[in-house]
């Protein structure tokens, strides 16, 4: 499915706070809503980056040229997926696109932690590490090539490319 999003790396203003910052992530939820992670420019008194904000498009002062069209495998959302490395299994509830190109899926397991009675925490994983009924598995060769060209943020080298299941096109409004 094609969705329209703001281009990550866009520098813009938050209309509510008046802060200027950069869009560093977007999150696509199961209901099709997109939220953005906005990193305000500046440091706090301890020399640390200001806390990021989670915003919707309406709060952002952007122009038509700041948008792009992204093809996303939304059919995965709402289905059961498993991280191959850890065995962590649950419902795919969000996609998270990182500014440096990694495309993650947030997984929410069923149930609660026995000791606390609290829901099990959501975790996110590089989509290529996951399996599920709606996830197209890459061949070993394609996976190796994809990881070399498009590493996850857990590596030392980052790119602006997405996994082969996600495509971006600039659009004009």
N, C-alpha and C positions, 0 to 999 in steps of 0.2 A: 504494500500500500504506500502511496506517495503522501508525505506530509510536508507542510511548509513550516520551517523553523527559522529562527534568527541564526545567523552565522556565528559560530563560536569564535572568540577573539574580537568581536565587535566591542568597541569602546563607546559607551553611552552613559546617559544620566538616569538615575532612579528619580522619577517625578515626585515621589513621596518624601524621600530624605534629602534630595538635592545633591546626593553624592555622585561622583563620576567613577566609573569602574569598567571592568571587562567581564564579558560573559564567558565563563570557563566550562560549563556543562549545561546540557539540557536533559530533562527527565521526561520520558513519555510514559504515562500511566495506562492502565488497562482501559480506562474510559476515554482515552484519546487526548487527555489534557497534557499540555506541555508546560513545565515549569523550568526556570532558568536559575543557575547558580551565578550570582553577581558578586565579583570580588571588587570591593571598593578600593580605590587607589589610596595608599597611605599606610602608615605604621602607627601603632598605639604607643603609649608612654614607655613600654618595655622594649620597643623596637621590633615588635611582632606585627605581621600583617593584620589589618582590621578584620573583624569577623565577616565572613561572607554572608550574603542575604539570599533567601530563596524567594524568587519573584515570578509573577506572571507577566506576559507581554504588555498588558495595559499599563503597568507601572514604568515601562521603559520608554525613553525618548529616543526613538529610532526612525530611520527612513526606509523607504521601499527597497533601496539597494542593499539593505542589511539582511535580506531574507534569501533563503535557498530552499530548494525542494530536495527532500530526502526520501529514498525508498527504503522502508523498514519492514522486516518480517513480522508484522503485528499479529499474525496468526499464532505465534508462539505464546503471546501473552494470554494468561488464563489457563495454560496447560501445565502439566507436571514436567519438570526438568530436573536433571541431576548434574552436579559438578563431578566430572569423571575422576578428578584427583582425590577429592575428599569423600565423595559419596553423599554430600549434602544434597537433599532432595526436598522439593516443595513446588509451589505454584510460582510461575513466572509472573511477577506483578508489575515490573517496570523495566524499561530500557534506559540506560544511562550512557550518554555519549560524552566523552571527555575531549577537551580542547585539543589534545595531542593525538586524537584519532582512535583511541580504544573504544570499543562498543561492548558494554556490559549488560548483563541481565541481573535483576534483583530477584532473589528466590526467597519466598516465605514458606517455611515448613508448617505443617499442621501440628497442633498440640501445644503443650506447655512444658516448661522445665519442671520436672518433678519436685525438686527441692524448694523452688520459689513459688510455683503456681503461675508464673508469668509466661506470656507467649514466647516461643523461641524467637530469637532475633533474626531479622532479615539479613542476608549476606548477598554481596554482589560478586559476580564472576565474569571473566572474559567469555563471551558467548561461544567462542571456539572450544572452550574447555567443557562445554555442556552437551548432554544428550537429552533427547526427548522425542516424542512422537512427531512433532512439527519441526524439529531442527534437522536441517540437511547436513549430514556428516561429510566432511571433506576427506578425500583419500589421504593416505600418509604423506605422499609427495606434495599435494596441494596444501595440506596443513603446515608442513615444514616451510614451504615457500611463503605462505601467508604470514607465519610467525616471523620469518626473517624480514619480510617487507613491512609488516604492520604489527610490531610488538606491542604487548600489553604494558601499562604503566609499571608493572612489576620489574621490567627490564631496565637497562641503563640508557637505551636509545629509544626516542619517541618520534613518531611521524604523524602526519596529518591524513593518513590513509585509513579507510575503514575496511572491515572484513568484506569478503566478496558478496555477502548477503545484503549489504547496505550500499546504496548508491546515492550520490549527491549531485544535484544539478543547480546551478544558479538560476534564479528566476527574476523576472522584472515585473513590477506591479503596475 
